[in-house]
């Protein structure tokens, strides 16, 4: 699976690793920016833990720890997956 990038559809699929906050689990969004070194460290809004900004994404003006996210592939990518051939009875 491809890594997340700007413009991808993403899903928060597990709680924050620092404090276990799960209020965003199930939320989906389009990635607006990926944090880089120019942003410095990020801080969890729930517990205040600081982590490297390369572990965070900016989405809808909210930061999410990248370890809690999954990329949702576009339908065109799913069409490329070969389906097993049907077995004739």
Secondary structure, 3 states (H helix, E strand, C coil): CCCCCCCCEEEECCCCCCCCCCCCCCCEEECCEECCHHHCCEECCCCCCEECHHHEEEECCEEEEHHHEEEECCHHHHHHCCCCCCCCC
